[in-house]
């Protein structure tokens, strides 16, 4: 009879201690259907683009997937995905619980790069948007997506 290994042998995703207050705040942060995702999806739908959301078949489950064009779109929050990391990192190092936050965000940045490489290798176009850009410059974000679609259509036309 085989015995199951105890779950304590599993390596934790992040290292460090978190205060109860931080834990409560972080547990209320949603990974799906965030306000930035909803804003971009609503505009894409309004313009006639059909998509899948949080596609489990692809690495890192892109927030929005335009399967027809093989485009994977990620809507990243500035803090957790390390926007302006060279500026943010020193602030975190001088803040509360620096060991935890620096490691956590550094690993998020690394994971983003790893998954992007997997998607690119599989022939997908990968697009990342920062949350504030989606909220403040939605038309520009959609234009980036439309330009990518145009480039893909042109490239497919050249193959025929």
Rosetta constraint file for C-alpha pairs under 8 A:
AtomPair CA 5 CA 9 HARMONIC 7.40 0.50
AtomPair CA 14 CA 100 HARMONIC 7.45 0.50
AtomPair CA 14 CA 103 HARMONIC 7.36 0.50
AtomPair CA 14 CA 104 HARMONIC 5.94 0.50
AtomPair CA 15 CA 100 HARMONIC 6.08 0.50
AtomPair CA 15 CA 103 HARMONIC 7.39 0.50
AtomPair CA 15 CA 104 HARMONIC 7.59 0.50
AtomPair CA 16 CA 97 HARMONIC 7.99 0.50
AtomPair CA 16 CA 99 HARMONIC 6.52 0.50
AtomPair CA 16 CA 100 HARMONIC 4.66 0.50
AtomPair CA 17 CA 97 HARMONIC 7.55 0.50
AtomPair CA 17 CA 100 HARMONIC 6.63 0.50
AtomPair CA 18 CA 22 HARMONIC 6.10 0.50
AtomPair CA 18 CA 23 HARMONIC 6.20 0.50
AtomPair CA 18 CA 97 HARMONIC 7.55 0.50
AtomPair CA 18 CA 100 HARMONIC 7.57 0.50
AtomPair CA 19 CA 23 HARMONIC 6.11 0.50
AtomPair CA 20 CA 24 HARMONIC 6.14 0.50
AtomPair CA 21 CA 25 HARMONIC 6.23 0.50
AtomPair CA 22 CA 26 HARMONIC 5.97 0.50
AtomPair CA 23 CA 27 HARMONIC 6.00 0.50
AtomPair CA 24 CA 28 HARMONIC 6.61 0.50
AtomPair CA 25 CA 29 HARMONIC 7.00 0.50
AtomPair CA 30 CA 34 HARMONIC 6.37 0.50
AtomPair CA 32 CA 37 HARMONIC 7.85 0.50
AtomPair CA 32 CA 54 HARMONIC 7.32 0.50
AtomPair CA 32 CA 63 HARMONIC 7.41 0.50
AtomPair CA 33 CA 37 HARMONIC 5.81 0.50
AtomPair CA 33 CA 38 HARMONIC 5.96 0.50
AtomPair CA 34 CA 38 HARMONIC 6.14 0.50
AtomPair CA 35 CA 39 HARMONIC 6.12 0.50
AtomPair CA 36 CA 40 HARMONIC 6.40 0.50
AtomPair CA 36 CA 75 HARMONIC 6.65 0.50
AtomPair CA 36 CA 131 HARMONIC 5.60 0.50
AtomPair CA 36 CA 132 HARMONIC 7.96 0.50
AtomPair CA 36 CA 134 HARMONIC 6.21 0.50
AtomPair CA 36 CA 135 HARMONIC 6.46 0.50
AtomPair CA 37 CA 41 HARMONIC 5.99 0.50
AtomPair CA 37 CA 63 HARMONIC 7.02 0.50
AtomPair CA 37 CA 64 HARMONIC 7.92 0.50
AtomPair CA 37 CA 75 HARMONIC 6.05 0.50
AtomPair CA 38 CA 42 HARMONIC 5.88 0.50
AtomPair CA 39 CA 43 HARMONIC 6.40 0.50
AtomPair CA 39 CA 134 HARMONIC 7.31 0.50
AtomPair CA 39 CA 135 HARMONIC 7.18 0.50
AtomPair CA 39 CA 138 HARMONIC 7.99 0.50
AtomPair CA 40 CA 44 HARMONIC 6.18 0.50
AtomPair CA 40 CA 134 HARMONIC 6.66 0.50
AtomPair CA 40 CA 138 HARMONIC 6.99 0.50
AtomPair CA 40 CA 142 HARMONIC 7.70 0.50
AtomPair CA 41 CA 45 HARMONIC 6.03 0.50
AtomPair CA 41 CA 64 HARMONIC 7.47 0.50
AtomPair CA 42 CA 46 HARMONIC 6.10 0.50
AtomPair CA 43 CA 47 HARMONIC 6.28 0.50
AtomPair CA 43 CA 142 HARMONIC 7.82 0.50
AtomPair CA 44 CA 48 HARMONIC 6.43 0.50
AtomPair CA 44 CA 49 HARMONIC 5.23 0.50
AtomPair CA 44 CA 50 HARMONIC 7.39 0.50
AtomPair CA 44 CA 142 HARMONIC 7.16 0.50
AtomPair CA 45 CA 49 HARMONIC 5.17 0.50
AtomPair CA 45 CA 50 HARMONIC 6.14 0.50
AtomPair CA 49 CA 66 HARMONIC 7.83 0.50
AtomPair CA 50 CA 66 HARMONIC 6.78 0.50
AtomPair CA 51 CA 64 HARMONIC 6.41 0.50
AtomPair CA 51 CA 65 HARMONIC 5.41 0.50
AtomPair CA 51 CA 66 HARMONIC 4.74 0.50
AtomPair CA 51 CA 67 HARMONIC 6.74 0.50
AtomPair CA 52 CA 64 HARMONIC 5.86 0.50
AtomPair CA 52 CA 65 HARMONIC 5.09 0.50
AtomPair CA 52 CA 66 HARMONIC 6.60 0.50
AtomPair CA 52 CA 67 HARMONIC 7.37 0.50
AtomPair CA 53 CA 62 HARMONIC 7.15 0.50
AtomPair CA 53 CA 63 HARMONIC 5.39 0.50
AtomPair CA 53 CA 64 HARMONIC 4.62 0.50
AtomPair CA 53 CA 65 HARMONIC 6.10 0.50
AtomPair CA 54 CA 61 HARMONIC 4.97 0.50
AtomPair CA 54 CA 62 HARMONIC 5.24 0.50
AtomPair CA 54 CA 63 HARMONIC 4.59 0.50
AtomPair CA 54 CA 64 HARMONIC 6.19 0.50
AtomPair CA 54 CA 65 HARMONIC 7.61 0.50
AtomPair CA 55 CA 61 HARMONIC 4.86 0.50
AtomPair CA 55 CA 62 HARMONIC 5.86 0.50
AtomPair CA 55 CA 63 HARMONIC 7.16 0.50
AtomPair CA 55 CA 64 HARMONIC 7.43 0.50
AtomPair CA 55 CA 65 HARMONIC 6.82 0.50
AtomPair CA 56 CA 60 HARMONIC 7.76 0.50
AtomPair CA 56 CA 61 HARMONIC 5.00 0.50
AtomPair CA 56 CA 62 HARMONIC 7.97 0.50
AtomPair CA 57 CA 61 HARMONIC 7.10 0.50
AtomPair CA 58 CA 62 HARMONIC 7.08 0.50
AtomPair CA 58 CA 119 HARMONIC 7.46 0.50
AtomPair CA 59 CA 115 HARMONIC 5.82 0.50
AtomPair CA 59 CA 118 HARMONIC 6.98 0.50
AtomPair CA 59 CA 119 HARMONIC 6.76 0.50
AtomPair CA 60 CA 112 HARMONIC 7.99 0.50
AtomPair CA 60 CA 115 HARMONIC 6.17 0.50
AtomPair CA 62 CA 72 HARMONIC 5.69 0.50
AtomPair CA 62 CA 73 HARMONIC 5.81 0.50
AtomPair CA 62 CA 74 HARMONIC 5.56 0.50
AtomPair CA 63 CA 72 HARMONIC 7.60 0.50
AtomPair CA 63 CA 73 HARMONIC 5.95 0.50
AtomPair CA 63 CA 74 HARMONIC 5.20 0.50
AtomPair CA 63 CA 75 HARMONIC 6.51 0.50
AtomPair CA 64 CA 72 HARMONIC 6.13 0.50
AtomPair CA 64 CA 73 HARMONIC 5.02 0.50
AtomPair CA 64 CA 74 HARMONIC 6.67 0.50
AtomPair CA 65 CA 70 HARMONIC 7.26 0.50
AtomPair CA 65 CA 71 HARMONIC 5.76 0.50
AtomPair CA 65 CA 72 HARMONIC 4.69 0.50
AtomPair CA 65 CA 73 HARMONIC 6.06 0.50
AtomPair CA 66 CA 70 HARMONIC 5.85 0.50
AtomPair CA 66 CA 71 HARMONIC 5.10 0.50
AtomPair CA 66 CA 72 HARMONIC 6.59 0.50
AtomPair CA 67 CA 71 HARMONIC 6.47 0.50
AtomPair CA 69 CA 149 HARMONIC 6.48 0.50
AtomPair CA 69 CA 152 HARMONIC 6.84 0.50
AtomPair CA 70 CA 123 HARMONIC 7.40 0.50
AtomPair CA 70 CA 124 HARMONIC 5.03 0.50
AtomPair CA 70 CA 125 HARMONIC 6.23 0.50
AtomPair CA 71 CA 124 HARMONIC 5.66 0.50
AtomPair CA 71 CA 125 HARMONIC 4.69 0.50
AtomPair CA 71 CA 126 HARMONIC 5.97 0.50
AtomPair CA 71 CA 127 HARMONIC 7.41 0.50
AtomPair CA 72 CA 124 HARMONIC 6.69 0.50
AtomPair CA 72 CA 125 HARMONIC 6.11 0.50
AtomPair CA 72 CA 126 HARMONIC 4.93 0.50
AtomPair CA 72 CA 127 HARMONIC 6.24 0.50
AtomPair CA 73 CA 126 HARMONIC 6.02 0.50
AtomPair CA 73 CA 127 HARMONIC 4.81 0.50
AtomPair CA 73 CA 128 HARMONIC 5.84 0.50
AtomPair CA 73 CA 129 HARMONIC 7.72 0.50
AtomPair CA 74 CA 126 HARMONIC 7.86 0.50
AtomPair CA 74 CA 127 HARMONIC 6.26 0.50
AtomPair CA 74 CA 128 HARMONIC 4.75 0.50
AtomPair CA 74 CA 129 HARMONIC 6.26 0.50
AtomPair CA 75 CA 128 HARMONIC 6.08 0.50
AtomPair CA 75 CA 129 HARMONIC 5.09 0.50
AtomPair CA 75 CA 130 HARMONIC 6.05 0.50
AtomPair CA 75 CA 131 HARMONIC 6.13 0.50
AtomPair CA 76 CA 80 HARMONIC 7.74 0.50
AtomPair CA 76 CA 81 HARMONIC 6.24 0.50
AtomPair CA 76 CA 128 HARMONIC 6.87 0.50
AtomPair CA 76 CA 129 HARMONIC 6.01 0.50
AtomPair CA 76 CA 130 HARMONIC 5.01 0.50
AtomPair CA 76 CA 131 HARMONIC 5.74 0.50
AtomPair CA 77 CA 81 HARMONIC 6.02 0.50
AtomPair CA 77 CA 130 HARMONIC 5.86 0.50
AtomPair CA 77 CA 131 HARMONIC 5.14 0.50
AtomPair CA 77 CA 132 HARMONIC 7.92 0.50
AtomPair CA 78 CA 82 HARMONIC 5.85 0.50
AtomPair CA 78 CA 83 HARMONIC 4.89 0.50
AtomPair CA 78 CA 130 HARMONIC 6.05 0.50
AtomPair CA 78 CA 131 HARMONIC 6.59 0.50
AtomPair CA 78 CA 132 HARMONIC 7.79 0.50
AtomPair CA 79 CA 83 HARMONIC 6.43 0.50
AtomPair CA 79 CA 105 HARMONIC 7.94 0.50
AtomPair CA 80 CA 105 HARMONIC 5.76 0.50
AtomPair CA 80 CA 108 HARMONIC 7.15 0.50
AtomPair CA 81 CA 105 HARMONIC 6.23 0.50
AtomPair CA 81 CA 108 HARMONIC 5.96 0.50
AtomPair CA 81 CA 109 HARMONIC 5.83 0.50
AtomPair CA 82 CA 88 HARMONIC 7.18 0.50
AtomPair CA 82 CA 105 HARMONIC 6.06 0.50
AtomPair CA 82 CA 106 HARMONIC 7.40 0.50
AtomPair CA 82 CA 108 HARMONIC 7.85 0.50
AtomPair CA 82 CA 109 HARMONIC 6.56 0.50
AtomPair CA 83 CA 88 HARMONIC 7.57 0.50
AtomPair CA 83 CA 130 HARMONIC 7.93 0.50
AtomPair CA 84 CA 88 HARMONIC 6.14 0.50
AtomPair CA 85 CA 89 HARMONIC 5.55 0.50
AtomPair CA 86 CA 90 HARMONIC 7.20 0.50
AtomPair CA 87 CA 91 HARMONIC 7.02 0.50
AtomPair CA 88 CA 92 HARMONIC 6.29 0.50
AtomPair CA 89 CA 93 HARMONIC 6.12 0.50
AtomPair CA 89 CA 102 HARMONIC 6.56 0.50
AtomPair CA 90 CA 94 HARMONIC 6.35 0.50
AtomPair CA 91 CA 95 HARMONIC 6.18 0.50
AtomPair CA 92 CA 96 HARMONIC 7.25 0.50
AtomPair CA 92 CA 98 HARMONIC 5.51 0.50
AtomPair CA 92 CA 101 HARMONIC 6.73 0.50
AtomPair CA 92 CA 102 HARMONIC 6.49 0.50
AtomPair CA 93 CA 98 HARMONIC 4.74 0.50
AtomPair CA 93 CA 99 HARMONIC 7.50 0.50
AtomPair CA 93 CA 102 HARMONIC 6.96 0.50
AtomPair CA 94 CA 98 HARMONIC 6.79 0.50
AtomPair CA 97 CA 101 HARMONIC 6.51 0.50
AtomPair CA 98 CA 102 HARMONIC 5.76 0.50
AtomPair CA 99 CA 103 HARMONIC 6.16 0.50
AtomPair CA 100 CA 104 HARMONIC 5.99 0.50
AtomPair CA 101 CA 105 HARMONIC 6.07 0.50
AtomPair CA 102 CA 106 HARMONIC 5.86 0.50
AtomPair CA 103 CA 107 HARMONIC 5.98 0.50
AtomPair CA 104 CA 108 HARMONIC 6.30 0.50
AtomPair CA 105 CA 109 HARMONIC 6.24 0.50
AtomPair CA 106 CA 110 HARMONIC 6.33 0.50
AtomPair CA 107 CA 111 HARMONIC 5.99 0.50
AtomPair CA 108 CA 112 HARMONIC 6.07 0.50
AtomPair CA 109 CA 113 HARMONIC 6.45 0.50
AtomPair CA 110 CA 114 HARMONIC 6.27 0.50
AtomPair CA 111 CA 115 HARMONIC 6.14 0.50
AtomPair CA 112 CA 116 HARMONIC 6.08 0.50
AtomPair CA 113 CA 117 HARMONIC 6.26 0.50
AtomPair CA 114 CA 118 HARMONIC 6.49 0.50
AtomPair CA 115 CA 119 HARMONIC 6.27 0.50
AtomPair CA 116 CA 120 HARMONIC 6.07 0.50
AtomPair CA 116 CA 126 HARMONIC 6.64 0.50
AtomPair CA 117 CA 121 HARMONIC 5.97 0.50
AtomPair CA 118 CA 122 HARMONIC 6.28 0.50
AtomPair CA 119 CA 123 HARMONIC 6.52 0.50
AtomPair CA 119 CA 124 HARMONIC 5.31 0.50
AtomPair CA 119 CA 125 HARMONIC 7.45 0.50
AtomPair CA 119 CA 126 HARMONIC 7.12 0.50
AtomPair CA 120 CA 124 HARMONIC 4.97 0.50
AtomPair CA 120 CA 125 HARMONIC 6.23 0.50
AtomPair CA 120 CA 126 HARMONIC 6.89 0.50
AtomPair CA 125 CA 148 HARMONIC 7.86 0.50
AtomPair CA 127 CA 145 HARMONIC 7.79 0.50
AtomPair CA 129 CA 133 HARMONIC 6.67 0.50
AtomPair CA 129 CA 134 HARMONIC 6.72 0.50
AtomPair CA 129 CA 141 HARMONIC 7.29 0.50
AtomPair CA 130 CA 134 HARMONIC 6.53 0.50
AtomPair CA 131 CA 135 HARMONIC 6.35 0.50
AtomPair CA 132 CA 136 HARMONIC 5.86 0.50
AtomPair CA 132 CA 137 HARMONIC 7.84 0.50
AtomPair CA 133 CA 137 HARMONIC 5.08 0.50
AtomPair CA 133 CA 138 HARMONIC 6.76 0.50
AtomPair CA 133 CA 141 HARMONIC 7.35 0.50
AtomPair CA 134 CA 138 HARMONIC 4.72 0.50
AtomPair CA 134 CA 141 HARMONIC 6.36 0.50
AtomPair CA 137 CA 141 HARMONIC 6.48 0.50
AtomPair CA 138 CA 142 HARMONIC 6.30 0.50
AtomPair CA 139 CA 143 HARMONIC 6.12 0.50
AtomPair CA 140 CA 144 HARMONIC 6.35 0.50
AtomPair CA 141 CA 145 HARMONIC 6.59 0.50
AtomPair CA 142 CA 146 HARMONIC 6.13 0.50
AtomPair CA 143 CA 147 HARMONIC 5.96 0.50
AtomPair CA 144 CA 148 HARMONIC 6.27 0.50
AtomPair CA 145 CA 149 HARMONIC 6.26 0.50
AtomPair CA 146 CA 150 HARMONIC 6.13 0.50
AtomPair CA 147 CA 151 HARMONIC 6.17 0.50
AtomPair CA 148 CA 152 HARMONIC 6.20 0.50
AtomPair CA 149 CA 153 HARMONIC 6.17 0.50
AtomPair CA 150 CA 154 HARMONIC 6.16 0.50
AtomPair CA 151 CA 155 HARMONIC 6.11 0.50
AtomPair CA 152 CA 156 HARMONIC 6.08 0.50
AtomPair CA 153 CA 157 HARMONIC 6.14 0.50
AtomPair CA 154 CA 158 HARMONIC 6.34 0.50
AtomPair CA 155 CA 159 HARMONIC 6.61 0.50
AtomPair CA 156 CA 160 HARMONIC 6.87 0.50
